[in-house]
Amino acid sequence: MKTTLALVLAALVAFSNLATAADSPPSAAEAKPSTLMTTPGKLLLAEDFTAPLPPPDGSTARFASGFKGWRFNVESRGGRWDIVDSTFRGTENADHKHPATASIGFDFQDVVIACQVRLHDVPLDGRKSRGFSIRTTDTKDYVGSIMLNPTGMRIQKDDNDHAGPDLAVPLGQLKTPIALGEWQTVVFEILGDEMVGTLNGQSLTGQHPLIASAKKSIMFVSQGEGAARHLRVWEALPNPAWKKNKAALPLPQPQPTSNK
């Protein structure tokens, strides 16, 4: 009788724990972000930078593709990345004036990328500027980027061949102060040939045929010093409300092309 009662009590406790877990809201890092163009589907990637990152599979000779997993600290001129207090910190190489670059290699197409980004309030020590970018690549070069600096955010279709003749095409600019030392929430939506960049709930959108290319990696680019945390990537599904949401966004402003 005592054994039976003990088993019943244990089952009730277990059921109560399961119910509590089911009723608990997801943490900020686990929750799907608010989106405009897409709906987050299957989770493809989750990284909280709580442990050393394993070495990548494949060749790291090229920055855009040829590897799976994390590629960073490959060349001294490419700056330095370190895991510090569950953040991924990138410090530009002051001698070479080259931003710190780190990439996660995997095959993807339409995705929702979400993370938090912080620009650090540290001396530039000869470095030209502060900034943090989230970029996507195809087999050979950059595809599209969200780029933050202390004055706001811009989005662009990237220079896809470095040596030319292709050029970057600015798709939008948001002027809003970004305080140093504070975390900013960034969401990067890609579906077909369109992209949406959202910074703390303020969004820009743009369109270009290159954006629809098959993609091979996501890159972090840190100018001066900055960090990222709570990286999540979901498969992107169409959002039925996109037409209405898009109409509420600022129209893309014509801007001069860039070779960066």
Secondary structure in CASP SS format (residue, H / E / C, confidence):
PFRMAT SS
TARGET T0000
AUTHOR 0000-0000-0000
METHOD secondary structure of the structure
MODEL  1
M C 1.00
K H 1.00
T H 1.00
T H 1.00
L H 1.00
A H 1.00
L H 1.00
V H 1.00
L H 1.00
A H 1.00
A H 1.00
L H 1.00
V H 1.00
A H 1.00
F H 1.00
S H 1.00
N H 1.00
L H 1.00
A H 1.00
T H 1.00
A H 1.00
A H 1.00
D H 1.00
S C 1.00
P C 1.00
P C 1.00
S C 1.00
A C 1.00
A C 1.00
E C 1.00
A C 1.00
K C 1.00
P C 1.00
S C 1.00
T C 1.00
L C 1.00
M C 1.00
T E 1.00
T E 1.00
P E 1.00
G E 1.00
K E 1.00
L E 1.00
L E 1.00
L E 1.00
A E 1.00
E E 1.00
D C 1.00
F C 1.00
T C 1.00
A C 1.00
P C 1.00
L C 1.00
P C 1.00
P C 1.00
P C 1.00
D E 1.00
G E 1.00
S C 1.00
T C 1.00
A C 1.00
R C 1.00
F C 1.00
A C 1.00
S C 1.00
G C 1.00
F E 1.00
K E 1.00
G E 1.00
W E 1.00
R E 1.00
F E 1.00
N C 1.00
V C 1.00
E C 1.00
S H 1.00
R H 1.00
G H 1.00
G C 1.00
R E 1.00
W E 1.00
D E 1.00
I E 1.00
V E 1.00
D C 1.00
S C 1.00
T E 1.00
F E 1.00
R E 1.00
G E 1.00
T E 1.00
E C 1.00
N E 1.00
A C 1.00
D C 1.00
H C 1.00
K C 1.00
H E 1.00
P C 1.00
A E 1.00
T E 1.00
A E 1.00
S E 1.00
I E 1.00
G E 1.00
F E 1.00
D E 1.00
F E 1.00
Q C 1.00
D C 1.00
V E 1.00
V E 1.00
I E 1.00
A E 1.00
C E 1.00
Q E 1.00
V E 1.00
R E 1.00
L E 1.00
H C 1.00
D C 1.00
V C 1.00
P C 1.00
L C 1.00
D C 1.00
G C 1.00
R C 1.00
K C 1.00
S C 1.00
R C 1.00
G E 1.00
F E 1.00
S E 1.00
I E 1.00
R E 1.00
T E 1.00
T E 1.00
D C 1.00
T C 1.00
K C 1.00
D C 1.00
Y E 1.00
V E 1.00
G E 1.00
S E 1.00
I E 1.00
M E 1.00
L E 1.00
N E 1.00
P C 1.00
T C 1.00
G E 1.00
M E 1.00
R E 1.00
I E 1.00
Q E 1.00
K E 1.00
D C 1.00
D C 1.00
N C 1.00
D C 1.00
H C 1.00
A C 1.00
G C 1.00
P C 1.00
D C 1.00
L C 1.00
A E 1.00
V E 1.00
P E 1.00
L E 1.00
G E 1.00
Q E 1.00
L E 1.00
K E 1.00
T C 1.00
P C 1.00
I C 1.00
A C 1.00
L C 1.00
G C 1.00
E C 1.00
W E 1.00
Q E 1.00
T E 1.00
V E 1.00
V E 1.00
F E 1.00
E E 1.00
I E 1.00
L E 1.00
G C 1.00
D C 1.00
E E 1.00
M E 1.00
V E 1.00
G E 1.00
T E 1.00
L E 1.00
N C 1.00
G C 1.00
Q E 1.00
S E 1.00
L E 1.00
T E 1.00
G E 1.00
Q E 1.00
H C 1.00
P H 1.00
L H 1.00
I H 1.00
A H 1.00
S C 1.00
A C 1.00
K E 1.00
K E 1.00
S E 1.00
I E 1.00
M E 1.00
F E 1.00
V E 1.00
S E 1.00
Q E 1.00
G C 1.00
E E 1.00
G E 1.00
A E 1.00
A E 1.00
R E 1.00
H E 1.00
L E 1.00
R E 1.00
V E 1.00
W E 1.00
E E 1.00
A E 1.00
L E 1.00
P E 1.00
N C 1.00
P C 1.00
A C 1.00
W H 1.00
K H 1.00
K H 1.00
N H 1.00
K H 1.00
A H 1.00
A C 1.00
L C 1.00
P C 1.00
L C 1.00
P C 1.00
Q C 1.00
P C 1.00
Q C 1.00
P C 1.00
T C 1.00
S E 1.00
N C 1.00
K C 1.00
END
